[in-house]
Amino acid sequence: MPRVVICGAGIAGISTAYHLAVTRGVTHILLVDPRPPLSLTSDKSTEAYRNWWPGPDGSMVHLMNHSIDRMEALARETNNRFLLNRRGYVYATAREDVAAELMAAAHQTAQWGAGPVRVHDGRGQRTYVPSPAEGFTGVPPGVDIITDPQLLRDHFPYLNPNTRLVLHVRRAGWLSAQQLGMTLLEAAREKGVRLLRGEVVGVMTQGGRVHQVRVRTHSEELLLPADVFVNAAGPFVRDVARFLGEEIPVYWEQHAKLAFNDYRHILPRDAPLLIWSDPQRIPWDEEERAFLAEGEETRRLVEELPAGAHVRPEGGGESTMLLMLWDYHVTRTVPRFPLEFDPLLPDVLLRGMTTLVPSLRVYWERAPKPVVDGGYYTKTEENLPLIGPMSTPGAYIIGALSGFGIMAACGAGDLLAAHILGEEVPSYARAFLPARYTDPQVYPLLGAWSSQWQL
Ligand SMILES: Cc1cc2nc3c(=O)[nH]c(=O)nc-3n(C[C@H](O)[C@H](O)[C@H](O)COP(=O)(O)OP(=O)(O)OC[C@H]3O[C@@H](n4cnc5c(N)ncnc54)[C@H](O)[C@@H]3O)c2cc1C
């Protein structure tokens, strides 16, 4: 049995521990992290998932289908402790060109195994099935494309009335990421996985293989024997890889989300995740516009801003919270904690969401005090994750999980556990190997991946 040290108790490290210990019976596993589990990036997400991954090949669709299979199985085993729902992602557009792009992307993704495309244009039978608010069963796979104005009004009366097409991704929704992580962690600990509060500060090799891991705790420095070292350090994967003299090709973007109290009940509590797929200009009033146009930093806010403003209800029972996100100004940066956020973010987000859901305008005069938090997307240029062996024998990575680490975690952890134990892995796993940059089968496709339609 290998002795495994996992650096990082975010969702990636925890899922790896689970899939080694619980699924495969590995007994010597230590999860090392100076922070409480899941507390750096994994508890900051929007907690949404989908199997809709347009792209030049099917690798992301396969990974996400597998991950969702694993989540659904776990949800069944635990009486849905982590509240997996399947309300779907609703991409809405008022533009003909964007509608055509969405249609093309839907057909492409169907080809990779994301499920069928059903078009509701008012000509055939009315077969659109709305998603239930809770649970993850009884929802058709694939996507529904709705252009029938009556159907749009019946099912999405709160959307911008200029909406000409809605693409509803059906194997999609959200969950409690914290509860998913704790479900995996508790099960792993029951199988003997130990958690050590400390920071990995070095990885030693012997004969070129991983041999020991140096950990600094609050009181001492330890040298832990290890046959396998897993780099699951989230935003710090590059630093940790350097302990082995390896360079990991990642960069970072800061992403923020807004928790907004919709106390006037504007958005129905059973709404899906809603995404405005068009670029937009915010209708500032004259005074605001003049003020923003004056500042070098704020001038861009009066110009056209990118597509992707999105919102969903958060919480059950009496909750009136909405989560709002819109990456209207993403730049590359290096991770620094604590994060600082644009003070204009709440105003910009609220206005951007109003294009999607016009009734939110009631909050323009007096918006409740919002809560902003966020973290870093750690990304590769092609925005595919890194899952597999590093160059040093015995070292592995599960990282660059960008804005999809929660939904990918179960699939990625399972895949990495298979790599570690030398099991056969599915062919799509090639696209995620750190060695892909020199793989003649994978490399030519990398340039064709982009972040379009990704959140
Ligand atoms: C605003 C926002 C919204 C998002 N929305 C979604 C979404 O809707 N759906 C989705 O699937 N994903 C989403 N994500 C992405 C998702 O949250 C991340 O991809 C995921 O949490 C990354 O998990 P991780 O385990 O790799 O990293 P982390 O959660 O950051 O965990 C890494 C851990 O490694 C530890 N570590 C680092 N260095 C060391 C060291 N030297 N020694 C020991 N430990 C170390 C850290 O302390 C940390 O605990 C979102 C992210 C953000 C920021």
The ligand as an SDF file (V2000), in Angstrom:
LIG
                    3D

 53 58  0  0  0  0  0  0  0  0999 V2000
  -16.3870   33.1690   -7.1410 C   0  0  0  0  0  0  0  0  0  0  0  0
  -16.2060   31.7400   -7.5440 C   0  0  0  0  0  0  0  0  0  0  0  0
  -17.2810   31.0280   -8.0610 C   0  0  0  0  0  0  0  0  0  0  0  0
  -17.1190   29.6860   -8.4220 C   0  0  0  0  0  0  0  0  0  0  0  0
  -18.2140   28.9890   -8.8670 N   0  0  0  0  0  0  0  0  0  0  0  0
  -18.0800   27.6640   -9.1580 C   0  0  0  0  0  0  0  0  0  0  0  0
  -19.2170   26.9110   -9.5510 C   0  0  0  0  0  0  0  0  0  0  0  0
  -20.3290   27.4200   -9.6390 O   0  0  0  0  0  0  0  0  0  0  0  0
  -19.0360   25.6000   -9.8180 N   0  0  0  0  0  0  0  0  0  0  0  0
  -17.8200   24.9800   -9.7270 C   0  0  0  0  0  0  0  0  0  0  0  0
  -17.7330   23.7970  -10.0160 O   0  0  0  0  0  0  0  0  0  0  0  0
  -16.7260   25.6840   -9.3430 N   0  0  0  0  0  0  0  0  0  0  0  0
  -16.8250   27.0020   -9.0550 C   0  0  0  0  0  0  0  0  0  0  0  0
  -15.7330   27.7180   -8.6610 N   0  0  0  0  0  0  0  0  0  0  0  0
  -14.4090   27.0760   -8.6940 C   0  0  0  0  0  0  0  0  0  0  0  0
  -14.1390   26.1940   -7.5050 C   0  0  0  0  0  0  0  0  0  0  0  0
  -14.4990   26.8580   -6.3060 O   0  0  0  0  0  0  0  0  0  0  0  0
  -12.6400   25.8350   -7.4910 C   0  0  0  0  0  0  0  0  0  0  0  0
  -12.2630   25.3080   -8.7520 O   0  0  0  0  0  0  0  0  0  0  0  0
  -12.3240   24.8040   -6.4370 C   0  0  0  0  0  0  0  0  0  0  0  0
  -12.8070   25.2000   -5.1890 O   0  0  0  0  0  0  0  0  0  0  0  0
  -10.8240   24.5580   -6.3620 C   0  0  0  0  0  0  0  0  0  0  0  0
  -10.6080   23.5970   -5.3690 O   0  0  0  0  0  0  0  0  0  0  0  0
   -9.1530   23.2200   -4.9210 P   0  0  0  0  0  0  0  0  0  0  0  0
   -9.2800   22.1260   -3.9300 O   0  0  0  0  0  0  0  0  0  0  0  0
   -8.2990   22.9990   -6.1210 O   0  0  0  0  0  0  0  0  0  0  0  0
   -8.5750   24.5520   -4.2500 O   0  0  0  0  0  0  0  0  0  0  0  0
   -8.8060   25.1950   -2.7960 P   0  0  0  0  0  0  0  0  0  0  0  0
  -10.2170   25.0790   -2.3640 O   0  0  0  0  0  0  0  0  0  0  0  0
   -8.2000   26.5470   -2.8600 O   0  0  0  0  0  0  0  0  0  0  0  0
   -7.9560   24.2830   -1.8420 O   0  0  0  0  0  0  0  0  0  0  0  0
   -6.5390   24.2850   -1.8910 C   0  0  0  0  0  0  0  0  0  0  0  0
   -6.0270   24.0320   -0.4880 C   0  0  0  0  0  0  0  0  0  0  0  0
   -4.6030   23.8390   -0.5650 O   0  0  0  0  0  0  0  0  0  0  0  0
   -4.0510   24.3780    0.6040 C   0  0  0  0  0  0  0  0  0  0  0  0
   -2.6220   24.6320    0.3980 N   0  0  0  0  0  0  0  0  0  0  0  0
   -2.0540   25.5040   -0.4480 C   0  0  0  0  0  0  0  0  0  0  0  0
   -0.7110   25.4510   -0.3110 N   0  0  0  0  0  0  0  0  0  0  0  0
   -0.4490   24.5360    0.6380 C   0  0  0  0  0  0  0  0  0  0  0  0
    0.7470   24.0630    1.2430 C   0  0  0  0  0  0  0  0  0  0  0  0
    1.9630   24.5030    0.8920 N   0  0  0  0  0  0  0  0  0  0  0  0
    0.6520   23.1130    2.2170 N   0  0  0  0  0  0  0  0  0  0  0  0
   -0.5570   22.6070    2.5710 C   0  0  0  0  0  0  0  0  0  0  0  0
   -1.7330   23.0470    2.0380 N   0  0  0  0  0  0  0  0  0  0  0  0
   -1.6620   23.9910    1.0990 C   0  0  0  0  0  0  0  0  0  0  0  0
   -4.8490   25.6490    0.8470 C   0  0  0  0  0  0  0  0  0  0  0  0
   -4.7460   26.0680    2.2090 O   0  0  0  0  0  0  0  0  0  0  0  0
   -6.2490   25.2090    0.4590 C   0  0  0  0  0  0  0  0  0  0  0  0
   -6.9950   24.7820    1.5770 O   0  0  0  0  0  0  0  0  0  0  0  0
  -15.8570   29.0550   -8.2910 C   0  0  0  0  0  0  0  0  0  0  0  0
  -14.7800   29.7700   -7.7670 C   0  0  0  0  0  0  0  0  0  0  0  0
  -14.9360   31.0990   -7.3920 C   0  0  0  0  0  0  0  0  0  0  0  0
  -13.7640   31.8300   -6.8320 C   0  0  0  0  0  0  0  0  0  0  0  0
  1  2  1  0
  2  3  1  0
  2 52  2  0
  3  4  2  0
  4  5  1  0
  4 50  1  0
  5  6  2  0
  6  7  1  0
  6 13  1  0
  7  8  2  0
  7  9  1  0
  9 10  1  0
 10 11  2  0
 10 12  1  0
 12 13  2  0
 13 14  1  0
 14 15  1  0
 14 50  1  0
 15 16  1  0
 16 17  1  0
 16 18  1  0
 18 19  1  0
 18 20  1  0
 20 21  1  0
 20 22  1  0
 22 23  1  0
 23 24  1  0
 24 25  2  0
 24 26  1  0
 24 27  1  0
 27 28  1  0
 28 29  2  0
 28 30  1  0
 28 31  1  0
 31 32  1  0
 32 33  1  0
 33 34  1  0
 33 48  1  0
 34 35  1  0
 35 36  1  0
 35 46  1  0
 36 37  1  0
 36 45  1  0
 37 38  2  0
 38 39  1  0
 39 40  1  0
 39 45  2  0
 40 41  1  0
 40 42  2  0
 42 43  1  0
 43 44  2  0
 44 45  1  0
 46 47  1  0
 46 48  1  0
 48 49  1  0
 50 51  2  0
 51 52  1  0
 52 53  1  0
M  END
$$$$
